Structure formats: structure tokens, C-alpha cells
């Protein structure tokens, strides 16, 4: 850059302070390609020419001593054209940078807000909507199905297991279904005690389906002697892992045995049965029993959600006693009464039990024989 200066002659006096904004005005030489240095690099000067006029004229008109190059100061109207000063170019670039940065912030705010909204939607979908839809669409894969087969016999379908409890079918005068259909696909037979109205068709079903018999030691040995090889014995207080579910045996106040060729055969202590599926609620089949205070411990240790409760009287609790046991010792979500109406010696229906739990908030389901209930 070449500098030009404007100086007053020595004898011309002093210039007024508003005469020029700057004593030196730097401008590009005629052969300069139109670039200037900014941040260490050649930059174009934005294409805008700044026009500076000597608007601040010299003051003190009429003073003959105030002259510049033989021209009067009040006639000074020379126009000085130059490229925009470096500071002005920097300011404009800074303004553009701020403007671009503001636009970037607005864009990034939109991006982050959109990402947050999408993330929130995905979180809600994955944690609420999708599981609800999955349960609605595939409830059959996860639900437990319970079918009352009359007396104390039940069929439970949970996961890959089909469990028959006390399958007294062909000898039951109230069961009019097909034994083969009722036991189709059975994987396990769980027996509470050795009376004939509970062991029932166990031998025939086990041979036809290959189902494993799970019960106390005496019953398993008794059935093994009759050709059932697939047995899994246990006893009161024990728990047996059966894969898709576990079985825990509790006490029951009753007896257990059978008669063969006129001879009574002892078949171990009677038991209650707690079925604990890996998929589905736990089920407490009380077997044949009276009320006892240790039922509170069964509730405390096993937390059954569904109760299969004998209410037929004479050989088990009456409906009134069963209602007291359910209200006092358990927190069942659902109760299914059983062991009634099979023979004339038993109560014909569960009406006494229903009256006993009325107003307690306990949900009672009374299915027809062969009717399935899903949980």
C-alpha cells in the first residue's frame, strides 16, 4: 500500500479540527488487483466503494493566510474515493459471522428439539405402547388357561406345559366329556393324595400321553409298580422344578390311601399343591383339607394368586369354613370353589361359600365343568 499525505504549507496557518477525519488516507495503488489482507489471507473487499467527502470544510473563511496549495480552504471539495477500510470490512464480516451463527443456533435448536421429541416418542412407544400391543396381539402365548374338569380335577396350560391335577374323570358321574380330549397333550400329572377320586385316570393318561407323575413318594412308587416309569416324587415342604413350572407341596388335614383286592394300602400323607409357572400366576390347589392356621404361612411363603378351594363339606371344609379360611389367611386374586356336587354326600353347589365371602371383595369364579378360564 502506498500512502499519500496532505500537508499545509508552513506559513498557511493551522487547519481546523473538523477539516479531515484522518491526516493519512491509504488507498490501493492503481495496479493492485483489488484484494486486501484479512486474517493473514487475501480477501475481496466486498465490492463496495466508500466515498468520503471533505464535508468538514476548513473553518475561518476569509483568512487569506489559510491556504493549501494556493487553493482556498473553503473551496476544498475534493472527493476522495477509496476501497472500504479494513476495519469496516472486518465489522461486516463479523456481522455476517454473527448472522450465520444465529442461523446455525436456530437450526441446531430445531434439530435437538426434534431429536428429543423423537426420543421421547420412541421411549413411550417401547415402554408403553409396544408392550401393550404385544400383550394384546399375543396374549395366548403368555396367558395361563385353567379348566375345571369337575370334582377336584383341573387342567392348567402354561407355557409349554399342560398339567392335570387329580384327574378323576371316567369315574366322575358329573363329567360327561371325553377323557382323551381332556387329557390331550398332557405333560404332567400332579396328585394331591392317594384316594381314588383324586388319582382317578392317572395310570391310563400317563401311559397314553407319556406325562410325568409328580406326587409324594408312596404314590409315585405305587403307580410305578403299575407300569408308570416317568415319575418325579417329593413330599410335604419340598419343591420340584418341572421346567415350565415348579411344584411345592404343603400340608393338608386329610388322609391318603386306596383299597386293592380288599386290602387297604397307605399312600403317604395328603398334601396341598402350589403350582408356580414361569409364565402366569401361582395356583394353590388345597387338596382335601380342613382349615388350619398354618395356611397363613403358605400365603406368606408362596404368595398364591389363584385358590382352588374345596367347599363340599363332610370330607373337606364346608363352604362357611372355606370362606373363613380364604378371608383370614390369603390374598387371592381369584378363587375357584371345587369338590362339591359330585356325589349326594357332598354339598350340591358352592352357594354357602359364595354367601360367606360376599362383601369381602374376593373375586370368585364358578365355571361349568369343562369351561376354561384365562388368567
LUMRO-118201 format. One record per residue: x, y, z of N, C-alpha, C in turn; residue number from 1; residue in three letters; chain. Coordinates in steps of 0.05 Angstrom, whole numbers. Atoms other than C-alpha are relative to their C-alpha. Layout:
BEGIN
X;Y;Z;X;Y;Z;X;Y;Z;NUM;Ala;A
...
***
This chain:
BEGIN
17;-24;0;0;0;0;18;25;0;1;Unk;A
-15;-25;1;25;69;-17;-16;22;14;2;Unk;A
14;-21;-16;9;127;28;3;27;-13;3;Unk;A
-1;-28;9;-8;197;7;-7;18;23;4;Unk;A
6;-19;-23;-9;256;54;-6;27;-11;5;Unk;A
7;-28;6;-38;324;51;10;17;22;6;Unk;A
-12;-17;-20;2;377;86;-6;30;-6;7;Unk;A
3;-29;3;-9;450;98;28;13;-3;8;Unk;A
-25;-14;2;45;498;77;7;11;27;9;Unk;A
-9;-8;-26;86;521;134;-12;27;8;10;Unk;A
10;-27;-7;61;593;131;-29;3;-4;11;Unk;A
29;-2;7;-11;576;114;-17;0;25;12;Unk;A
17;1;-24;-34;572;185;-7;-29;8;13;Unk;A
8;26;-10;-68;515;222;-27;-8;-10;14;Unk;A
26;10;10;-124;471;194;-19;-3;23;15;Unk;A
21;4;-20;-190;468;231;-2;-30;8;16;Unk;A
0;28;-9;-200;404;272;-19;-17;-15;17;Unk;A
20;16;14;-261;382;231;7;-1;-30;18;Unk;A
-6;-1;28;-224;391;166;2;-28;-13;19;Unk;A
-2;27;10;-207;317;156;-4;-20;23;20;Unk;A
3;21;-20;-225;254;192;27;-14;5;21;Unk;A
-26;12;-4;-155;229;182;21;15;-16;22;Unk;A
-21;-14;14;-90;261;163;9;-17;-23;23;Unk;A
-10;18;21;-69;200;123;-23;-17;-11;24;Unk;A
20;17;13;-116;165;75;15;-20;-17;25;Unk;A
-14;21;15;-89;99;50;-18;-11;-21;26;Unk;A
16;11;22;-113;74;-16;18;-19;-16;27;Unk;A
-15;18;16;-93;19;-63;12;13;-24;28;Unk;A
-13;-11;24;-46;32;-119;-17;-9;-24;29;Unk;A
16;6;24;-75;31;-189;5;-28;-10;30;Unk;A
-5;27;10;-41;-35;-205;-7;-22;20;31;Unk;A
8;21;-20;-68;-71;-142;-24;-16;-11;32;Unk;A
21;17;12;-113;-130;-162;-27;2;15;33;Unk;A
26;-3;-13;-169;-108;-115;-3;-18;24;34;Unk;A
1;17;-23;-152;-151;-54;13;14;24;35;Unk;A
-13;-10;-23;-133;-135;17;5;-23;20;36;Unk;A
-7;20;-19;-103;-174;74;-19;-1;23;37;Unk;A
18;3;-23;-151;-202;127;6;-28;12;38;Unk;A
-7;25;-14;-131;-255;179;22;-15;-14;39;Unk;A
-23;13;12;-67;-268;141;-5;-10;-28;40;Unk;A
6;10;27;-102;-283;74;-11;23;-16;41;Unk;A
12;-20;18;-121;-241;13;-30;-5;-2;42;Unk;A
29;2;1;-195;-226;14;-10;21;-19;43;Unk;A
13;-20;16;-241;-189;-34;-13;21;18;44;Unk;A
9;-22;-18;-263;-122;-6;-30;4;0;45;Unk;A
29;0;-1;-338;-139;-11;-13;16;-23;46;Unk;A
11;-13;24;-345;-98;-75;-14;27;5;47;Unk;A
13;-26;-7;-369;-35;-40;21;22;3;48;Unk;A
-18;-23;-2;-333;30;-51;-11;20;19;49;Unk;A
8;-21;-20;-334;80;5;7;28;-11;50;Unk;A
-5;-28;9;-340;153;-14;2;18;23;51;Unk;A
-5;-19;-21;-310;202;33;3;28;-12;52;Unk;A
-1;-28;9;-322;274;21;12;17;22;53;Unk;A
-11;-18;-19;-284;330;54;-23;19;8;54;Unk;A
23;-16;-6;-350;354;83;6;19;23;55;Unk;A
-8;-19;-21;-317;383;143;19;20;-12;56;Unk;A
-17;-20;13;-291;443;109;16;16;20;57;Unk;A
-16;-16;-18;-238;487;136;-16;24;10;58;Unk;A
13;-23;-11;-265;540;182;18;25;-2;59;Unk;A
-16;-25;1;-243;610;185;1;12;-28;60;Unk;A
1;-12;26;-266;635;117;10;29;0;61;Unk;A
-10;-28;3;-235;699;92;27;4;11;62;Unk;A
-26;-3;-11;-170;686;126;20;-6;-23;63;Unk;A
-18;4;24;-120;695;68;24;-17;7;64;Unk;A
-24;16;-7;-66;661;107;-6;-30;1;65;Unk;A
8;28;-2;-106;596;110;-3;-11;-28;66;Unk;A
0;10;28;-88;563;43;14;-27;-1;67;Unk;A
-13;26;5;-69;494;18;6;-1;-30;68;Unk;A
-8;2;28;-30;490;-46;-13;22;-17;69;Unk;A
10;-23;14;-53;560;-67;-30;-1;-5;70;Unk;A
30;1;3;-127;539;-61;-12;7;27;71;Unk;A
13;-7;-25;-174;568;-10;-13;-23;13;72;Unk;A
10;23;-15;-196;521;45;-30;-2;-3;73;Unk;A
29;2;3;-270;539;37;-9;-9;-27;74;Unk;A
7;12;26;-267;515;-35;9;-29;-2;75;Unk;A
-9;27;1;-239;449;-15;-24;-19;-2;76;Unk;A
23;18;5;-290;400;-45;9;-26;-13;77;Unk;A
-11;24;13;-244;346;-69;-13;-26;11;78;Unk;A
11;26;-8;-276;277;-67;22;-21;-1;79;Unk;A
-20;21;-2;-232;221;-45;-13;-27;0;80;Unk;A
12;26;2;-252;153;-69;20;-21;8;81;Unk;A
-17;22;-9;-223;91;-36;-16;-25;6;82;Unk;A
14;25;-8;-240;19;-22;-7;1;30;83;Unk;A
9;0;-28;-277;5;43;23;-6;18;84;Unk;A
-22;4;-18;-229;10;101;0;-28;12;85;Unk;A
-4;27;-11;-202;-54;133;-18;-4;24;86;Unk;A
16;3;-24;-239;-41;198;-30;-4;-7;87;Unk;A
28;3;9;-306;-34;162;-4;-27;-12;88;Unk;A
2;27;11;-293;-99;124;-1;-21;22;89;Unk;A
1;19;-23;-278;-135;189;-26;1;14;90;Unk;A
26;-3;-14;-341;-107;221;-22;-14;-16;91;Unk;A
21;12;16;-383;-130;162;2;-31;1;92;Unk;A
-4;28;-2;-352;-199;164;-8;-11;27;93;Unk;A
8;8;-27;-363;-203;239;-31;-1;1;94;Unk;A
29;0;0;-436;-184;228;-11;-25;-14;95;Unk;A
9;24;15;-443;-239;176;5;-25;16;96;Unk;A
-5;23;-17;-410;-288;223;-20;-3;22;97;Unk;A
20;1;-21;-458;-270;278;-27;-9;-12;98;Unk;A
25;7;13;-516;-275;230;-1;-30;-7;99;Unk;A
-2;29;6;-492;-344;206;-2;-17;25;100;Unk;A
0;15;-26;-480;-366;278;-29;-1;11;101;Unk;A
28;0;-10;-551;-345;297;-17;-19;-16;102;Unk;A
15;19;17;-580;-384;238;8;-28;8;103;Unk;A
-8;27;-8;-538;-444;259;-12;-8;27;104;Unk;A
12;6;-26;-563;-439;331;-30;-6;-3;105;Unk;A
28;6;5;-635;-436;306;-3;-28;-12;106;Unk;A
3;26;13;-624;-496;262;6;-23;19;107;Unk;A
-7;21;-19;-589;-536;316;-21;-3;22;108;Unk;A
22;2;-20;-644;-518;366;-23;-16;-11;109;Unk;A
22;16;12;-695;-546;317;8;-29;-1;110;Unk;A
-9;27;2;-652;-608;306;-1;-14;28;111;Unk;A
0;12;-26;-644;-621;381;-28;-3;10;112;Unk;A
28;2;-8;-717;-607;395;-14;-23;-14;113;Unk;A
12;22;15;-737;-655;340;10;-27;10;114;Unk;A
-12;25;-11;-688;-708;366;-12;-7;27;115;Unk;A
11;5;-26;-715;-700;436;-29;-10;-2;116;Unk;A
28;9;4;-787;-707;412;-1;-28;-10;117;Unk;A
0;27;10;-770;-769;372;9;-20;21;118;Unk;A
-9;18;-21;-732;-799;430;-22;-5;21;119;Unk;A
22;3;-19;-790;-786;477;-22;-18;-11;120;Unk;A
20;17;12;-838;-817;428;9;-29;-1;121;Unk;A
-10;28;1;-794;-878;419;0;-13;28;122;Unk;A
0;10;-27;-786;-885;494;-28;-8;9;123;Unk;A
28;6;-7;-861;-882;505;-10;-24;-15;124;Unk;A
9;22;17;-873;-929;447;12;-27;10;125;Unk;A
-13;24;-8;-822;-980;471;-9;-10;28;126;Unk;A
6;7;-27;-843;-978;544;-29;-2;7;127;Unk;A
29;1;-6;-918;-970;539;-16;-11;-23;128;Unk;A
17;8;23;-948;-976;470;7;-28;-10;129;Unk;A
-8;26;11;-907;-1034;444;-7;-24;19;130;Unk;A
7;22;-17;-914;-1078;506;-30;-5;1;131;Unk;A
29;3;-1;-989;-1064;508;-10;-14;-26;132;Unk;A
8;13;25;-996;-1083;434;9;-29;0;133;Unk;A
-10;28;0;-953;-1145;445;-18;-17;17;134;Unk;A
18;16;-17;-997;-1167;502;-27;-5;-14;135;Unk;A
26;2;13;-1059;-1153;461;1;-20;-23;136;Unk;A
-2;16;24;-1034;-1189;399;8;-29;6;137;Unk;A
-11;27;-5;-1000;-1249;432;-7;-9;28;138;Unk;A
7;8;-27;-1037;-1259;497;-2;-30;3;139;Unk;A
2;29;-2;-1048;-1332;481;26;-13;7;140;Unk;A
-26;12;-5;-973;-1344;485;8;3;29;141;Unk;A
-9;-6;-27;-967;-1315;555;-21;-6;21;142;Unk;A
21;4;-19;-1035;-1327;587;0;-29;11;143;Unk;A
4;26;-12;-1049;-1385;634;-29;-7;-2;144;Unk;A
28;9;3;-1112;-1425;619;-6;-22;20;145;Unk;A
9;18;-21;-1148;-1461;675;-27;-12;-7;146;Unk;A
25;13;7;-1202;-1512;660;-8;-19;23;147;Unk;A
10;17;-21;-1245;-1544;714;-13;-25;-13;148;Unk;A
10;25;12;-1259;-1617;697;-19;-15;19;149;Unk;A
18;12;-20;-1306;-1630;756;15;-10;24;150;Unk;A
-11;9;-26;-1295;-1650;829;25;16;6;151;Unk;A
-25;-15;-6;-1222;-1631;845;20;-1;-24;152;Unk;A
-17;3;24;-1195;-1643;774;2;26;-15;153;Unk;A
-5;-25;15;-1163;-1585;736;21;-6;-22;154;Unk;A
-20;0;21;-1125;-1576;672;11;29;-2;155;Unk;A
-14;-26;1;-1073;-1519;672;19;0;-24;156;Unk;A
-18;-4;23;-1039;-1496;608;16;25;4;157;Unk;A
-18;-23;-4;-979;-1451;619;26;-5;-14;158;Unk;A
-25;4;15;-920;-1441;573;-2;-25;-17;159;Unk;A
0;25;15;-901;-1508;543;-11;-24;16;160;Unk;A
10;22;-17;-933;-1548;600;-30;-1;0;161;Unk;A
29;5;-4;-1002;-1579;605;-1;-18;24;162;Unk;A
0;13;-26;-1015;-1600;677;-28;-10;6;163;Unk;A
25;11;-10;-1070;-1646;701;3;-4;30;164;Unk;A
0;4;-29;-1086;-1642;776;-23;-18;7;165;Unk;A
20;19;-10;-1123;-1700;807;-21;-8;-21;166;Unk;A
18;5;23;-1153;-1726;741;-20;-23;4;167;Unk;A
22;19;-4;-1214;-1763;766;-22;7;-20;168;Unk;A
17;-7;22;-1253;-1764;701;-20;-23;-6;169;Unk;A
19;22;9;-1282;-1832;678;-18;-9;23;170;Unk;A
17;9;-23;-1308;-1848;748;-17;22;11;171;Unk;A
16;-23;-10;-1339;-1779;758;-27;1;-14;172;Unk;A
26;0;13;-1414;-1782;746;-8;27;-12;173;Unk;A
6;-26;11;-1415;-1707;731;17;8;-24;174;Unk;A
-17;-6;23;-1360;-1708;679;-11;-15;-24;175;Unk;A
12;12;24;-1392;-1720;611;18;3;-25;176;Unk;A
-18;-5;23;-1333;-1701;567;15;-25;-8;177;Unk;A
-17;22;10;-1282;-1744;531;27;1;15;178;Unk;A
-24;1;-16;-1224;-1766;574;25;5;-17;179;Unk;A
-23;-3;18;-1176;-1769;515;4;30;-8;180;Unk;A
-2;-28;8;-1193;-1698;494;8;18;24;181;Unk;A
-6;-16;-24;-1190;-1671;565;30;-2;8;182;Unk;A
-28;5;-8;-1120;-1701;575;19;3;-24;183;Unk;A
-17;-2;24;-1094;-1688;505;24;19;4;184;Unk;A
-25;-16;-3;-1022;-1663;505;11;3;28;185;Unk;A
-9;-3;-28;-1013;-1671;580;29;-7;2;186;Unk;A
-29;4;-5;-941;-1665;602;5;-9;28;187;Unk;A
-4;7;-28;-950;-1673;677;-27;-7;13;188;Unk;A
23;7;-17;-999;-1705;726;9;4;29;189;Unk;A
-7;-6;-28;-996;-1676;796;-23;-9;18;190;Unk;A
20;13;-18;-1032;-1714;852;3;10;28;191;Unk;A
-1;-11;-27;-1051;-1686;920;1;-22;21;192;Unk;A
0;23;-19;-1064;-1753;955;-11;-25;-15;193;Unk;A
4;25;14;-1080;-1826;941;-28;-11;-1;194;Unk;A
28;10;2;-1156;-1831;945;-8;-2;-29;195;Unk;A
7;6;28;-1188;-1859;883;-13;23;-15;196;Unk;A
13;-23;13;-1229;-1796;870;20;23;-6;197;Unk;A
-21;-20;6;-1162;-1759;861;21;-13;-19;198;Unk;A
-18;13;19;-1115;-1810;828;-14;-6;-26;199;Unk;A
17;3;23;-1171;-1827;781;12;-15;-23;200;Unk;A
-10;12;25;-1147;-1839;710;30;4;-5;201;Unk;A
-28;-6;2;-1074;-1825;724;16;-20;-16;202;Unk;A
-15;21;14;-1047;-1892;700;-5;0;-30;203;Unk;A
7;1;29;-1085;-1892;634;10;25;-14;204;Unk;A
-9;-25;13;-1069;-1819;619;31;0;-3;205;Unk;A
-29;0;1;-995;-1827;636;10;-18;-22;206;Unk;A
-8;18;20;-989;-1887;591;-6;10;-28;207;Unk;A
9;-10;27;-1026;-1853;533;16;25;-8;208;Unk;A
-13;-26;7;-990;-1786;536;30;1;7;209;Unk;A
-27;-2;-9;-924;-1801;569;4;21;22;210;Unk;A
-1;-21;-20;-940;-1749;622;15;-10;25;211;Unk;A
-15;6;-24;-895;-1747;683;-18;3;25;212;Unk;A
16;-1;-24;-929;-1763;750;17;13;22;213;Unk;A
-13;-14;-22;-910;-1715;806;-17;-2;25;214;Unk;A
15;3;-24;-932;-1732;876;18;-8;23;215;Unk;A
-17;9;-22;-908;-1759;943;13;-26;-7;216;Unk;A
-16;24;6;-861;-1817;946;-17;-25;-2;217;Unk;A
16;24;-1;-913;-1870;964;-17;-3;-25;218;Unk;A
17;1;24;-960;-1852;907;17;-6;-25;219;Unk;A
-17;4;24;-903;-1849;856;9;-29;-1;220;Unk;A
-9;28;0;-878;-1918;878;-24;-19;-7;221;Unk;A
24;16;5;-949;-1946;876;-6;0;-30;222;Unk;A
6;-2;28;-960;-1921;805;23;-12;-17;223;Unk;A
-22;12;14;-891;-1943;783;-3;-30;-2;224;Unk;A
4;29;0;-909;-2014;803;-22;-8;-20;225;Unk;A
22;4;20;-968;-2007;754;8;8;-28;226;Unk;A
-9;-5;27;-925;-1991;695;7;29;-7;227;Unk;A
-6;-28;6;-913;-1916;701;30;5;7;228;Unk;A
-29;-3;-4;-838;-1905;692;8;30;5;229;Unk;A
-7;-28;-2;-839;-1829;687;-12;13;25;230;Unk;A
9;-10;-26;-846;-1808;760;19;21;11;231;Unk;A
-16;-22;-12;-820;-1748;800;-9;4;29;232;Unk;A
10;-1;-27;-830;-1759;875;10;23;17;233;Unk;A
-7;-20;-19;-829;-1708;930;-15;-4;26;234;Unk;A
16;2;-24;-862;-1694;997;-5;27;12;235;Unk;A
9;-25;-12;-891;-1642;1043;24;18;7;236;Unk;A
-21;-20;-5;-848;-1579;1046;20;2;-23;237;Unk;A
-19;0;22;-809;-1596;983;-10;14;-25;238;Unk;A
7;-13;26;-807;-1561;915;15;-15;-22;239;Unk;A
-12;15;23;-795;-1596;849;-1;18;-25;240;Unk;A
-1;-16;25;-772;-1558;786;-8;-18;-23;241;Unk;A
10;15;23;-811;-1584;727;4;14;-27;242;Unk;A
-6;-14;25;-783;-1537;675;-17;25;-3;243;Unk;A
17;-23;4;-840;-1491;655;-14;9;25;244;Unk;A
12;-6;-26;-865;-1491;727;14;-15;22;245;Unk;A
-10;14;-24;-847;-1512;797;-24;-9;17;246;Unk;A
20;10;-17;-888;-1553;846;10;1;29;247;Unk;A
-6;1;-28;-887;-1541;921;-22;-14;15;248;Unk;A
19;15;-15;-921;-1588;969;-4;11;28;249;Unk;A
6;-10;-27;-956;-1563;1032;-16;-21;15;250;Unk;A
16;19;-15;-992;-1598;1087;-30;3;-6;251;Unk;A
29;0;2;-1066;-1616;1085;-11;-19;22;252;Unk;A
11;16;-22;-1110;-1643;1141;-21;-20;-13;253;Unk;A
17;20;13;-1138;-1707;1110;13;-27;3;254;Unk;A
-13;27;0;-1119;-1780;1097;7;-7;-29;255;Unk;A
-8;7;26;-1090;-1817;1038;5;-30;-2;256;Unk;A
-4;29;4;-1095;-1889;1013;-20;-10;-20;257;Unk;A
19;13;18;-1132;-1938;969;-4;-29;8;258;Unk;A
6;28;-6;-1160;-2008;970;4;-16;-25;259;Unk;A
-6;18;22;-1133;-2063;925;-6;-29;9;260;Unk;A
8;27;-7;-1165;-2132;927;-8;-2;29;261;Unk;A
11;1;-27;-1199;-2115;992;20;8;21;262;Unk;A
-21;-8;-19;-1134;-2092;1024;6;30;-2;263;Unk;A
-6;-28;-1;-1122;-2021;1046;30;5;-3;264;Unk;A
-28;-7;5;-1057;-1991;1020;4;30;8;265;Unk;A
-7;-27;-8;-1027;-1930;1054;16;14;-22;266;Unk;A
-13;-15;22;-1005;-1877;1004;11;27;9;267;Unk;A
-14;-24;-10;-968;-1826;1046;-19;21;10;268;Unk;A
16;-22;-11;-991;-1761;1075;-13;16;-22;269;Unk;A
14;-18;19;-1042;-1717;1039;15;26;-2;270;Unk;A
-15;-25;4;-1015;-1652;1010;-17;20;-14;271;Unk;A
10;-21;17;-1035;-1586;983;21;5;-22;272;Unk;A
-18;-4;23;-1003;-1565;917;1;29;-8;273;Unk;A
-4;-27;10;-974;-1498;896;14;-2;-27;274;Unk;A
-12;-1;27;-962;-1491;821;11;27;-5;275;Unk;A
-13;-26;4;-913;-1436;805;11;1;-29;276;Unk;A
-9;-2;27;-910;-1424;730;21;22;-5;277;Unk;A
-18;-21;8;-854;-1385;698;-14;22;-15;278;Unk;A
17;-19;14;-908;-1351;657;-28;-3;11;279;Unk;A
27;1;-11;-972;-1336;695;0;0;30;280;Unk;A
3;-2;-29;-998;-1330;766;3;-27;14;281;Unk;A
-3;25;-15;-984;-1382;820;-28;-9;9;282;Unk;A
26;12;-6;-1041;-1430;837;4;-18;25;283;Unk;A
0;18;-24;-1055;-1463;905;-24;-18;-1;284;Unk;A
21;21;-2;-1095;-1527;900;1;-11;28;285;Unk;A
-1;7;-28;-1113;-1541;972;-1;-30;5;286;Unk;A
5;28;-4;-1127;-1615;960;-25;-4;17;287;Unk;A
22;4;-19;-1176;-1644;1010;10;7;28;288;Unk;A
-11;-9;-26;-1167;-1608;1076;-21;15;16;289;Unk;A
15;-17;-18;-1197;-1573;1135;16;27;2;290;Unk;A
-14;-25;-5;-1178;-1502;1155;21;-5;21;291;Unk;A
-21;1;-21;-1113;-1494;1195;15;26;-1;292;Unk;A
-12;-27;-2;-1076;-1433;1219;26;3;-16;293;Unk;A
-25;-2;16;-1012;-1450;1182;-5;7;-29;294;Unk;A
6;-10;26;-1049;-1431;1119;13;28;-4;295;Unk;A
-12;-27;1;-1022;-1362;1136;29;-2;-9;296;Unk;A
-28;4;8;-951;-1389;1127;2;-7;-30;297;Unk;A
0;7;28;-969;-1418;1059;-3;26;-16;298;Unk;A
3;-25;14;-993;-1349;1038;26;17;2;299;Unk;A
-24;-16;-4;-930;-1316;1067;23;-10;-17;300;Unk;A
-22;12;14;-881;-1364;1034;-4;-2;-31;301;Unk;A
5;7;28;-914;-1379;967;-16;22;-15;302;Unk;A
15;-22;13;-959;-1318;953;-18;-9;-23;303;Unk;A
17;9;22;-1011;-1356;912;-20;21;-7;304;Unk;A
19;-20;11;-1056;-1313;868;-27;-12;-6;305;Unk;A
25;14;6;-1108;-1365;850;-4;-23;20;306;Unk;A
6;21;-19;-1141;-1410;901;-21;-20;-10;307;Unk;A
19;21;7;-1174;-1477;884;-8;-13;26;308;Unk;A
7;4;-28;-1214;-1488;947;-23;-21;2;309;Unk;A
22;20;-4;-1255;-1550;968;-21;12;19;310;Unk;A
21;-12;-16;-1323;-1529;995;-23;-19;5;311;Unk;A
23;19;0;-1366;-1593;993;-7;-12;27;312;Unk;A
7;10;-27;-1365;-1609;1068;5;-31;2;313;Unk;A
-2;28;-7;-1364;-1679;1100;29;-11;-1;314;Unk;A
-28;10;2;-1294;-1699;1073;20;23;-1;315;Unk;A
-17;-23;1;-1267;-1628;1068;-14;23;16;316;Unk;A
13;-23;-12;-1284;-1558;1093;-28;4;-12;317;Unk;A
26;-9;10;-1355;-1533;1088;4;27;-14;318;Unk;A
-2;-25;13;-1370;-1472;1047;5;23;20;319;Unk;A
-4;-21;-20;-1373;-1429;1110;28;0;11;320;Unk;A
-27;2;-11;-1307;-1454;1137;20;8;-22;321;Unk;A
-18;-7;22;-1274;-1447;1069;1;30;-5;322;Unk;A
2;-29;2;-1298;-1375;1065;17;14;21;323;Unk;A
-16;-11;-22;-1267;-1361;1133;30;-3;-6;324;Unk;A
-29;5;6;-1200;-1392;1111;10;19;-22;325;Unk;A
-8;-18;22;-1198;-1351;1047;3;29;9;326;Unk;A
0;-27;-9;-1214;-1286;1081;22;5;21;327;Unk;A
-18;-4;-23;-1169;-1296;1142;29;-4;-8;328;Unk;A
-28;8;4;-1106;-1327;1113;12;6;-27;329;Unk;A
-10;-3;28;-1099;-1310;1039;-6;27;-12;330;Unk;A
4;-24;16;-1094;-1253;990;-5;-8;-29;331;Unk;A
5;10;27;-1122;-1289;930;-11;22;-18;332;Unk;A
12;-18;20;-1137;-1250;867;-26;-13;-11;333;Unk;A
23;14;10;-1186;-1304;844;-2;-27;16;334;Unk;A
5;26;-14;-1218;-1364;880;-19;-16;-17;335;Unk;A
18;18;14;-1249;-1424;845;-7;-22;19;336;Unk;A
8;22;-18;-1290;-1470;890;-2;-26;-14;337;Unk;A
1;27;12;-1288;-1545;878;-8;-20;21;338;Unk;A
7;23;-17;-1302;-1614;908;-28;3;12;339;Unk;A
28;-2;-8;-1377;-1604;911;-17;-12;-23;340;Unk;A
19;9;19;-1437;-1634;875;5;-26;-14;341;Unk;A
-7;25;14;-1402;-1698;852;-17;-23;10;342;Unk;A
16;22;-11;-1438;-1745;899;-22;12;19;343;Unk;A
21;-11;-17;-1500;-1738;941;9;6;28;344;Unk;A
-10;-5;-27;-1459;-1738;1005;13;28;2;345;Unk;A
-13;-26;0;-1428;-1671;984;-21;22;-4;346;Unk;A
18;-23;5;-1459;-1602;982;-4;2;-30;347;Unk;A
6;1;29;-1494;-1595;915;12;24;-15;348;Unk;A
-10;-24;14;-1467;-1525;899;17;16;20;349;Unk;A
-18;-16;-17;-1419;-1471;926;-15;24;12;350;Unk;A
15;-23;-9;-1475;-1425;949;8;9;29;351;Unk;A
-8;-8;-27;-1454;-1427;1023;26;15;0;352;Unk;A
-26;-14;2;-1384;-1408;1004;-3;28;-11;353;Unk;A
4;-26;12;-1408;-1351;960;-13;19;20;354;Unk;A
12;-17;-21;-1451;-1325;1017;21;8;21;355;Unk;A
-20;-6;-21;-1391;-1329;1064;20;21;-8;356;Unk;A
-19;-20;9;-1346;-1285;1021;-13;25;-11;357;Unk;A
14;-23;11;-1399;-1236;999;8;26;16;358;Unk;A
-8;-25;-12;-1377;-1164;1012;29;2;7;359;Unk;A
-29;-1;-7;-1304;-1183;1023;18;11;-22;360;Unk;A
-16;-9;22;-1281;-1161;955;15;-22;-14;361;Unk;A
-14;23;12;-1255;-1231;938;-15;-7;-26;362;Unk;A
12;8;25;-1266;-1249;865;-3;-30;-1;363;Unk;A
6;29;1;-1299;-1317;858;-9;-7;-28;364;Unk;A
9;10;26;-1305;-1354;792;-11;-28;3;365;Unk;A
13;27;-1;-1353;-1413;787;-5;-9;-28;366;Unk;A
3;9;28;-1341;-1445;719;-17;-26;-2;367;Unk;A
13;26;6;-1382;-1501;688;22;-21;-5;368;Unk;A
-19;22;6;-1349;-1569;681;9;1;-29;369;Unk;A
-11;-2;27;-1303;-1565;620;4;29;-9;370;Unk;A
-3;-28;7;-1304;-1489;620;28;10;7;371;Unk;A
-27;-11;-4;-1236;-1454;613;-1;29;9;372;Unk;A
-3;-28;-10;-1216;-1390;650;29;8;-6;373;Unk;A
-27;-9;7;-1157;-1349;625;10;21;20;374;Unk;A
-12;-19;-19;-1110;-1311;672;24;13;-13;375;Unk;A
***
